[in-house]
Amino acid sequence: MNEEIKKALEICIEDESCEGCFYVDDHDCNEHLKSAVLRLIISQEKTIAYLQDMNNKLAEELQNSMELLGNYKSKEDDDGN
C-alpha cells in the first residue's frame, strides 16, 4: 500500500492526468489521498519511535555487557591470569 500511495502522490504532483493513479476511479480522490498519506506518516512515525526505543535499549544492554566484560578482564588481571 505504501508504494501505491507514493505513486499516486507522485502522479498527482507531476501529472494531473491521473493516469495510473490508484485513486483514479474515486471522485473524491484528493481527500482520500491526503488521508492515506496522513495514515502513512503516522504509521512511519510510530515505527521510527519504536525502533529508536529498541536502539536505546540495545545500546544500554551493550554498554552493560561491555562493563561486565571490563570487570571480568580486570578481575583476571588482578588474579594474575
C-alpha positions in Angstrom: 0.0 0.0 0.0 2.9 2.4 0.7 4.1 2.1 -2.8 0.6 2.8 -4.2 0.3 5.9 -2.0 3.7 7.2 -3.1 2.9 6.6 -6.8 -0.5 8.3 -6.5 1.1 11.3 -4.8 3.8 11.5 -7.5 1.2 11.3 -10.3 -0.9 14.0 -8.6 2.1 16.3 -8.3 3.8 15.7 -11.6 0.9 14.7 -14.0 -2.6 15.8 -13.4 -3.9 13.3 -15.9 -4.4 10.8 -13.1 -3.3 8.0 -15.5 -2.0 5.1 -13.4 -3.2 6.5 -10.1 -4.6 4.1 -7.5 -7.3 6.6 -6.7 -8.3 7.4 -10.3 -11.9 6.0 -10.0 -12.5 7.8 -6.8 -14.5 11.0 -7.3 -13.1 12.4 -4.0 -9.5 11.3 -4.7 -7.7 14.3 -3.2 -9.3 13.8 0.2 -8.7 10.0 0.2 -5.1 10.5 -0.9 -4.5 13.1 1.8 -6.0 10.7 4.4 -3.8 7.8 3.1 -0.7 10.0 3.3 -1.5 11.1 6.8 -2.1 7.5 8.0 1.2 6.5 6.3 3.1 9.3 8.1 1.6 8.4 11.4 2.4 4.8 10.9 6.0 5.6 10.0 6.4 7.9 13.0 5.3 5.1 15.3 7.7 2.7 13.6 10.6 5.2 14.0 9.7 5.8 17.7 9.7 2.0 18.3 13.0 1.5 16.5 14.6 4.4 18.4 13.4 2.9 21.7 14.7 -0.6 20.7 18.0 1.0 19.7 18.3 2.8 23.0 17.6 -0.5 24.9 20.1 -2.4 22.9 22.7 0.3 23.3 22.1 0.1 27.1 22.4 -3.7 27.1 25.7 -3.4 25.1 27.1 -0.9 27.5 26.2 -3.1 30.4 27.8 -6.1 28.7 30.9 -4.1 28.0 31.2 -3.0 31.6 30.7 -6.6 32.8 33.4 -7.7 30.3 35.7 -5.0 31.6 35.1 -6.0 35.2 35.8 -9.6 34.3 39.1 -8.7 32.5 40.1 -6.6 35.4 39.5 -9.4 37.8 41.5 -11.8 35.6 44.4 -9.3 35.6 44.2 -8.9 39.3 44.3 -12.7 39.7 47.4 -12.9 37.6 45.9 -14.7 34.6 
